[in-house]
């Protein structure tokens, strides 16, 4: 992986660049929402 600031090669597991000290930008991890099963049908869904 290349450092976003100085463009030098840094190891994937690095948190900071070994050359310029810039923090490695990490892709934010998306958390899946746990389904609670509490969603009651809306009045529009009950229509019929």
PDB file of N, CA, C, O and CB in Angstrom:
ATOM      1  N   UNK A   1       0.843  -1.172   0.000  1.00  0.00           N
ATOM      2  CA  UNK A   1       0.000   0.000   0.000  1.00  0.00           C
ATOM      3  C   UNK A   1       0.884   1.229   0.000  1.00  0.00           C
ATOM      4  O   UNK A   1       1.956   1.222   0.604  1.00  0.00           O
ATOM      5  CB  UNK A   1      -0.957   0.001   1.207  1.00  0.00           C
ATOM      6  N   UNK A   2       0.452   2.279  -0.666  1.00  0.00           N
ATOM      7  CA  UNK A   2       1.205   3.527  -0.733  1.00  0.00           C
ATOM      8  C   UNK A   2       0.647   4.540   0.256  1.00  0.00           C
ATOM      9  O   UNK A   2      -0.563   4.626   0.464  1.00  0.00           O
ATOM     10  CB  UNK A   2       1.176   4.100  -2.156  1.00  0.00           C
ATOM     11  N   UNK A   3       1.554   5.309   0.865  1.00  0.00           N
ATOM     12  CA  UNK A   3       1.167   6.389   1.765  1.00  0.00           C
ATOM     13  C   UNK A   3       0.441   7.458   0.955  1.00  0.00           C
ATOM     14  O   UNK A   3       0.871   7.817  -0.141  1.00  0.00           O
ATOM     15  CB  UNK A   3       2.411   6.988   2.498  1.00  0.00           C
ATOM     16  N   UNK A   4      -0.661   7.961   1.501  1.00  0.00           N
ATOM     17  CA  UNK A   4      -1.442   8.988   0.813  1.00  0.00           C
ATOM     18  C   UNK A   4      -0.702  10.324   0.770  1.00  0.00           C
ATOM     19  O   UNK A   4      -0.954  11.144  -0.113  1.00  0.00           O
ATOM     20  CB  UNK A   4      -2.795   9.165   1.495  1.00  0.00           C
ATOM     21  N   UNK A   5       0.207  10.547   1.715  1.00  0.00           N
ATOM     22  CA  UNK A   5       0.899  11.833   1.787  1.00  0.00           C
ATOM     23  C   UNK A   5       2.200  11.829   0.981  1.00  0.00           C
ATOM     24  O   UNK A   5       2.386  12.678   0.109  1.00  0.00           O
ATOM     25  CB  UNK A   5       1.192  12.186   3.239  1.00  0.00           C
ATOM     26  N   UNK A   6       3.113  10.872   1.267  1.00  0.00           N
ATOM     27  CA  UNK A   6       4.423  10.898   0.612  1.00  0.00           C
ATOM     28  C   UNK A   6       4.549   9.891  -0.535  1.00  0.00           C
ATOM     29  O   UNK A   6       5.553   9.877  -1.248  1.00  0.00           O
ATOM     30  CB  UNK A   6       5.501  10.629   1.630  1.00  0.00           C
ATOM     31  N   UNK A   7       3.521   9.048  -0.708  1.00  0.00           N
ATOM     32  CA  UNK A   7       3.433   8.092  -1.824  1.00  0.00           C
ATOM     33  C   UNK A   7       4.456   6.960  -1.759  1.00  0.00           C
ATOM     34  O   UNK A   7       4.663   6.258  -2.749  1.00  0.00           O
ATOM     35  CB  UNK A   7       3.602   8.821  -3.121  1.00  0.00           C
ATOM     36  N   UNK A   8       5.099   6.777  -0.599  1.00  0.00           N
ATOM     37  CA  UNK A   8       6.054   5.668  -0.464  1.00  0.00           C
ATOM     38  C   UNK A   8       5.320   4.410  -0.046  1.00  0.00           C
ATOM     39  O   UNK A   8       4.226   4.469   0.515  1.00  0.00           O
ATOM     40  CB  UNK A   8       7.165   6.007   0.562  1.00  0.00           C
ATOM     41  N   UNK A   9       5.934   3.273  -0.327  1.00  0.00           N
ATOM     42  CA  UNK A   9       5.360   1.966  -0.016  1.00  0.00           C
ATOM     43  C   UNK A   9       5.435   1.715   1.488  1.00  0.00           C
ATOM     44  O   UNK A   9       6.502   1.827   2.092  1.00  0.00           O
ATOM     45  CB  UNK A   9       6.093   0.843  -0.794  1.00  0.00           C
ATOM     46  N   UNK A  10       4.283   1.372   2.089  1.00  0.00           N
ATOM     47  CA  UNK A  10       4.240   1.027   3.507  1.00  0.00           C
ATOM     48  C   UNK A  10       3.511  -0.303   3.663  1.00  0.00           C
ATOM     49  O   UNK A  10       2.660  -0.646   2.843  1.00  0.00           O
ATOM     50  CB  UNK A  10       3.541   2.149   4.342  1.00  0.00           C
ATOM     51  N   UNK A  11       3.843  -1.056   4.719  1.00  0.00           N
ATOM     52  CA  UNK A  11       3.174  -2.341   4.936  1.00  0.00           C
ATOM     53  C   UNK A  11       1.679  -2.163   5.190  1.00  0.00           C
ATOM     54  O   UNK A  11       1.256  -1.159   5.762  1.00  0.00           O
ATOM     55  CB  UNK A  11       3.816  -3.077   6.112  1.00  0.00           C
ATOM     56  N   UNK A  12       0.892  -3.130   4.767  1.00  0.00           N
ATOM     57  CA  UNK A  12      -0.563  -3.094   4.947  1.00  0.00           C
ATOM     58  C   UNK A  12      -0.957  -2.973   6.408  1.00  0.00           C
ATOM     59  O   UNK A  12      -1.925  -2.283   6.729  1.00  0.00           O
ATOM     60  CB  UNK A  12      -1.193  -4.335   4.353  1.00  0.00           C
ATOM     61  N   UNK A  13      -0.228  -3.632   7.300  1.00  0.00           N
ATOM     62  CA  UNK A  13      -0.601  -3.654   8.711  1.00  0.00           C
ATOM     63  C   UNK A  13      -0.166  -2.398   9.476  1.00  0.00           C
ATOM     64  O   UNK A  13      -0.481  -2.255  10.657  1.00  0.00           O
ATOM     65  CB  UNK A  13      -0.005  -4.870   9.368  1.00  0.00           C
ATOM     66  N   UNK A  14       0.561  -1.480   8.804  1.00  0.00           N
ATOM     67  CA  UNK A  14       1.006  -0.253   9.459  1.00  0.00           C
ATOM     68  C   UNK A  14      -0.161   0.669   9.759  1.00  0.00           C
ATOM     69  O   UNK A  14      -1.119   0.755   8.990  1.00  0.00           O
ATOM     70  CB  UNK A  14       2.027   0.468   8.594  1.00  0.00           C
ATOM     71  N   UNK A  15      -0.066   1.356  10.889  1.00  0.00           N
ATOM     72  CA  UNK A  15      -1.063   2.342  11.259  1.00  0.00           C
ATOM     73  C   UNK A  15      -0.624   3.724  10.782  1.00  0.00           C
ATOM     74  O   UNK A  15      -1.456   4.566  10.448  1.00  0.00           O
ATOM     75  CB  UNK A  15      -1.294   2.338  12.782  1.00  0.00           C
ATOM     76  N   UNK A  16       0.700   3.951  10.753  1.00  0.00           N
ATOM     77  CA  UNK A  16       1.287   5.204  10.310  1.00  0.00           C
ATOM     78  C   UNK A  16       2.360   4.918   9.273  1.00  0.00           C
ATOM     79  O   UNK A  16       2.920   3.822   9.228  1.00  0.00           O
ATOM     80  CB  UNK A  16       1.871   5.993  11.500  1.00  0.00           C
ATOM     81  N   UNK A  17       2.642   5.912   8.441  1.00  0.00           N
ATOM     82  CA  UNK A  17       3.710   5.792   7.455  1.00  0.00           C
ATOM     83  C   UNK A  17       5.056   5.764   8.173  1.00  0.00           C
ATOM     84  O   UNK A  17       5.303   6.577   9.063  1.00  0.00           O
ATOM     85  CB  UNK A  17       3.655   6.958   6.430  1.00  0.00           C
ATOM     86  N   UNK A  18       5.921   4.835   7.791  1.00  0.00           N
ATOM     87  CA  UNK A  18       7.243   4.717   8.402  1.00  0.00           C
ATOM     88  C   UNK A  18       8.173   5.839   7.961  1.00  0.00           C
ATOM     89  O   UNK A  18       9.210   6.053   8.590  1.00  0.00           O
ATOM     90  CB  UNK A  18       7.861   3.372   8.060  1.00  0.00           C
ATOM     91  N   UNK A  19       7.832   6.553   6.906  1.00  0.00           N
ATOM     92  CA  UNK A  19       8.701   7.581   6.350  1.00  0.00           C
ATOM     93  C   UNK A  19       8.305   8.991   6.799  1.00  0.00           C
ATOM     94  O   UNK A  19       9.151   9.750   7.271  1.00  0.00           O
ATOM     95  CB  UNK A  19       8.682   7.501   4.841  1.00  0.00           C
ATOM     96  N   UNK A  20       7.038   9.340   6.655  1.00  0.00           N
ATOM     97  CA  UNK A  20       6.616  10.713   6.971  1.00  0.00           C
ATOM     98  C   UNK A  20       5.758  10.804   8.227  1.00  0.00           C
ATOM     99  O   UNK A  20       5.507  11.904   8.721  1.00  0.00           O
ATOM    100  CB  UNK A  20       5.851  11.293   5.806  1.00  0.00           C
ATOM    101  N   UNK A  21       5.305   9.668   8.750  1.00  0.00           N
ATOM    102  CA  UNK A  21       4.528   9.664   9.991  1.00  0.00           C
ATOM    103  C   UNK A  21       3.048   9.943   9.824  1.00  0.00           C
ATOM    104  O   UNK A  21       2.313  10.039  10.807  1.00  0.00           O
ATOM    105  CB  UNK A  21       5.089  10.657  10.916  1.00  0.00           C
ATOM    106  N   UNK A  22       2.613  10.073   8.588  1.00  0.00           N
ATOM    107  CA  UNK A  22       1.197  10.352   8.349  1.00  0.00           C
ATOM    108  C   UNK A  22       0.357   9.147   8.756  1.00  0.00           C
ATOM    109  O   UNK A  22       0.761   8.008   8.523  1.00  0.00           O
ATOM    110  CB  UNK A  22       0.949  10.710   6.863  1.00  0.00           C
ATOM    111  N   UNK A  23      -0.811   9.383   9.363  1.00  0.00           N
ATOM    112  CA  UNK A  23      -1.690   8.261   9.707  1.00  0.00           C
ATOM    113  C   UNK A  23      -2.227   7.607   8.444  1.00  0.00           C
ATOM    114  O   UNK A  23      -2.567   8.277   7.469  1.00  0.00           O
ATOM    115  CB  UNK A  23      -2.855   8.731  10.603  1.00  0.00           C
ATOM    116  N   UNK A  24      -2.294   6.296   8.488  1.00  0.00           N
ATOM    117  CA  UNK A  24      -2.830   5.552   7.361  1.00  0.00           C
ATOM    118  C   UNK A  24      -4.340   5.715   7.362  1.00  0.00           C
ATOM    119  O   UNK A  24      -4.990   5.529   8.391  1.00  0.00           O
ATOM    120  CB  UNK A  24      -2.424   4.049   7.427  1.00  0.00           C
ATOM    121  N   UNK A  25      -4.886   6.054   6.237  1.00  0.00           N
ATOM    122  CA  UNK A  25      -6.336   6.190   6.140  1.00  0.00           C
ATOM    123  C   UNK A  25      -6.935   4.804   5.995  1.00  0.00           C
ATOM    124  O   UNK A  25      -6.575   4.031   5.107  1.00  0.00           O
ATOM    125  CB  UNK A  25      -6.747   7.104   4.945  1.00  0.00           C
ATOM    126  N   UNK A  26      -7.841   4.524   6.880  1.00  0.00           N
ATOM    127  CA  UNK A  26      -8.510   3.235   6.840  1.00  0.00           C
ATOM    128  C   UNK A  26      -9.931   3.429   6.367  1.00  0.00           C
ATOM    129  O   UNK A  26     -10.578   4.424   6.694  1.00  0.00           O
ATOM    130  CB  UNK A  26      -8.483   2.549   8.217  1.00  0.00           C
ATOM    131  N   UNK A  27     -10.404   2.486   5.605  1.00  0.00           N
ATOM    132  CA  UNK A  27     -11.795   2.530   5.171  1.00  0.00           C
ATOM    133  C   UNK A  27     -12.660   2.262   6.390  1.00  0.00           C
ATOM    134  O   UNK A  27     -12.414   1.308   7.129  1.00  0.00           O
ATOM    135  CB  UNK A  27     -12.081   1.494   4.026  1.00  0.00           C
ATOM    136  N   UNK A  28     -13.656   3.082   6.603  1.00  0.00           N
ATOM    137  CA  UNK A  28     -14.524   2.839   7.756  1.00  0.00           C
ATOM    138  C   UNK A  28     -15.256   1.515   7.617  1.00  0.00           C
ATOM    139  O   UNK A  28     -15.785   1.174   6.559  1.00  0.00           O
ATOM    140  CB  UNK A  28     -15.531   3.979   7.921  1.00  0.00           C
ATOM    141  N   UNK A  29     -15.267   0.788   8.714  1.00  0.00           N
ATOM    142  CA  UNK A  29     -15.977  -0.489   8.712  1.00  0.00           C
ATOM    143  C   UNK A  29     -17.443  -0.229   8.999  1.00  0.00           C
ATOM    144  O   UNK A  29     -17.793   0.403   9.996  1.00  0.00           O
ATOM    145  CB  UNK A  29     -15.373  -1.476   9.755  1.00  0.00           C
ATOM    146  N   UNK A  30     -18.283  -0.716   8.129  1.00  0.00           N
ATOM    147  CA  UNK A  30     -19.717  -0.540   8.337  1.00  0.00           C
ATOM    148  C   UNK A  30     -20.233  -1.640   9.244  1.00  0.00           C
ATOM    149  O   UNK A  30     -19.929  -2.819   9.063  1.00  0.00           O
ATOM    150  CB  UNK A  30     -20.479  -0.541   6.994  1.00  0.00           C
ATOM    151  N   UNK A  31     -21.011  -1.229  10.211  1.00  0.00           N
ATOM    152  CA  UNK A  31     -21.607  -2.195  11.119  1.00  0.00           C
ATOM    153  C   UNK A  31     -23.011  -2.508  10.635  1.00  0.00           C
ATOM    154  O   UNK A  31     -23.803  -1.611  10.346  1.00  0.00           O
ATOM    155  CB  UNK A  31     -21.624  -1.664  12.577  1.00  0.00           C
ATOM    156  N   UNK A  32     -23.298  -3.780  10.555  1.00  0.00           N
ATOM    157  CA  UNK A  32     -24.641  -4.181  10.164  1.00  0.00           C
ATOM    158  C   UNK A  32     -25.546  -4.029  11.367  1.00  0.00           C
ATOM    159  O   UNK A  32     -25.189  -4.405  12.484  1.00  0.00           O
ATOM    160  CB  UNK A  32     -24.669  -5.640   9.621  1.00  0.00           C
ATOM    161  N   UNK A  33     -26.715  -3.476  11.126  1.00  0.00           N
ATOM    162  CA  UNK A  33     -27.677  -3.347  12.212  1.00  0.00           C
ATOM    163  C   UNK A  33     -28.291  -4.702  12.498  1.00  0.00           C
ATOM    164  O   UNK A  33     -28.679  -5.433  11.586  1.00  0.00           O
ATOM    165  CB  UNK A  33     -28.771  -2.312  11.869  1.00  0.00           C
ATOM    166  N   UNK A  34     -28.369  -5.013  13.739  1.00  0.00           N
ATOM    167  CA  UNK A  34     -28.990  -6.268  14.139  1.00  0.00           C
ATOM    168  C   UNK A  34     -30.497  -6.138  13.976  1.00  0.00           C
ATOM    169  O   UNK A  34     -31.103  -5.170  14.435  1.00  0.00           O
ATOM    170  CB  UNK A  34     -28.617  -6.641  15.604  1.00  0.00           C
ATOM    171  N   UNK A  35     -31.076  -7.102  13.332  1.00  0.00           N
ATOM    172  CA  UNK A  35     -32.520  -7.068  13.157  1.00  0.00           C
ATOM    173  C   UNK A  35     -33.182  -7.456  14.470  1.00  0.00           C
ATOM    174  O   UNK A  35     -32.878  -8.496  15.054  1.00  0.00           O
ATOM    175  CB  UNK A  35     -32.969  -8.012  12.008  1.00  0.00           C
ATOM    176  N   UNK A  36     -34.087  -6.605  14.921  1.00  0.00           N
ATOM    177  CA  UNK A  36     -34.724  -6.844  16.201  1.00  0.00           C
ATOM    178  C   UNK A  36     -36.017  -7.615  16.059  1.00  0.00           C
ATOM    179  O   UNK A  36     -36.476  -8.240  17.015  1.00  0.00           O
ATOM    180  CB  UNK A  36     -34.982  -5.547  16.898  1.00  0.00           C
ATOM    181  N   UNK A  37     -36.617  -7.578  14.864  1.00  0.00           N
ATOM    182  CA  UNK A  37     -37.874  -8.288  14.664  1.00  0.00           C
ATOM    183  C   UNK A  37     -39.050  -7.599  15.322  1.00  0.00           C
ATOM    184  O   UNK A  37     -40.118  -8.192  15.470  1.00  0.00           O
ATOM    185  CB  UNK A  37     -37.759  -9.682  15.184  1.00  0.00           C
ATOM    186  N   UNK A  38     -38.858  -6.327  15.726  1.00  0.00           N
ATOM    187  CA  UNK A  38     -39.912  -5.610  16.432  1.00  0.00           C
ATOM    188  C   UNK A  38     -40.749  -4.757  15.501  1.00  0.00           C
ATOM    189  O   UNK A  38     -41.658  -4.069  15.967  1.00  0.00           O
ATOM    190  CB  UNK A  38     -39.318  -4.748  17.512  1.00  0.00           C
ATOM    191  N   UNK A  39     -40.482  -4.773  14.215  1.00  0.00           N
ATOM    192  CA  UNK A  39     -41.200  -3.909  13.289  1.00  0.00           C
ATOM    193  C   UNK A  39     -42.606  -4.407  13.016  1.00  0.00           C
ATOM    194  O   UNK A  39     -42.786  -5.407  12.321  1.00  0.00           O
ATOM    195  CB  UNK A  39     -40.441  -3.793  11.994  1.00  0.00           C
ATOM    196  N   UNK A  40     -43.594  -3.731  13.550  1.00  0.00           N
ATOM    197  CA  UNK A  40     -44.988  -4.091  13.294  1.00  0.00           C
ATOM    198  C   UNK A  40     -45.373  -3.566  11.915  1.00  0.00           C
ATOM    199  O   UNK A  40     -44.846  -2.544  11.477  1.00  0.00           O
ATOM    200  CB  UNK A  40     -45.940  -3.517  14.402  1.00  0.00           C
ATOM    201  N   UNK A  41     -46.268  -4.241  11.238  1.00  0.00           N
ATOM    202  CA  UNK A  41     -46.683  -3.756   9.923  1.00  0.00           C
ATOM    203  C   UNK A  41     -47.332  -2.382  10.041  1.00  0.00           C
ATOM    204  O   UNK A  41     -48.021  -2.087  11.017  1.00  0.00           O
ATOM    205  CB  UNK A  41     -47.653  -4.749   9.262  1.00  0.00           C
ATOM    206  N   UNK A  42     -47.102  -1.557   9.043  1.00  0.00           N
ATOM    207  CA  UNK A  42     -47.693  -0.218   9.051  1.00  0.00           C
ATOM    208  C   UNK A  42     -49.149  -0.319   8.635  1.00  0.00           C
ATOM    209  O   UNK A  42     -49.593  -1.359   8.148  1.00  0.00           O
ATOM    210  CB  UNK A  42     -46.917   0.747   8.110  1.00  0.00           C
ATOM    211  N   UNK A  43     -49.882   0.752   8.826  1.00  0.00           N
ATOM    212  CA  UNK A  43     -51.299   0.738   8.476  1.00  0.00           C
ATOM    213  C   UNK A  43     -51.487   0.514   6.977  1.00  0.00           C
ATOM    214  O   UNK A  43     -52.471  -0.097   6.559  1.00  0.00           O
ATOM    215  CB  UNK A  43     -51.968   2.049   8.905  1.00  0.00           C
ATOM    216  N   UNK A  44     -50.546   1.007   6.165  1.00  0.00           N
ATOM    217  CA  UNK A  44     -50.635   0.811   4.719  1.00  0.00           C
ATOM    218  C   UNK A  44     -50.435  -0.664   4.374  1.00  0.00           C
ATOM    219  O   UNK A  44     -51.047  -1.170   3.433  1.00  0.00           O
ATOM    220  CB  UNK A  44     -49.589   1.682   3.985  1.00  0.00           C
ATOM    221  N   UNK A  45     -49.588  -1.351   5.127  1.00  0.00           N
ATOM    222  CA  UNK A  45     -49.342  -2.769   4.866  1.00  0.00           C
ATOM    223  C   UNK A  45     -50.539  -3.624   5.278  1.00  0.00           C
ATOM    224  O   UNK A  45     -50.771  -4.688   4.704  1.00  0.00           O
ATOM    225  CB  UNK A  45     -48.085  -3.236   5.608  1.00  0.00           C
ATOM    226  N   UNK A  46     -51.299  -3.158   6.269  1.00  0.00           N
ATOM    227  CA  UNK A  46     -52.440  -3.907   6.743  1.00  0.00           C
ATOM    228  C   UNK A  46     -53.687  -3.667   5.895  1.00  0.00           C
ATOM    229  O   UNK A  46     -54.712  -4.325   6.075  1.00  0.00           O
ATOM    230  CB  UNK A  46     -52.717  -3.552   8.175  1.00  0.00           C
ATOM    231  N   UNK A  47     -53.584  -2.723   4.976  1.00  0.00           N
ATOM    232  CA  UNK A  47     -54.728  -2.331   4.143  1.00  0.00           C
ATOM    233  C   UNK A  47     -55.131  -3.514   3.250  1.00  0.00           C
ATOM    234  O   UNK A  47     -54.332  -3.965   2.428  1.00  0.00           O
ATOM    235  CB  UNK A  47     -54.382  -1.067   3.272  1.00  0.00           C
ATOM    236  N   UNK A  48     -56.312  -3.997   3.399  1.00  0.00           N
ATOM    237  CA  UNK A  48     -56.739  -5.033   2.481  1.00  0.00           C
ATOM    238  C   UNK A  48     -57.403  -6.140   3.065  1.00  0.00           C
ATOM    239  O   UNK A  48     -57.800  -7.066   2.358  1.00  0.00           O
ATOM    240  CB  UNK A  48     -55.676  -5.525   1.769  1.00  0.00           C
TER     241      UNK A  48
END
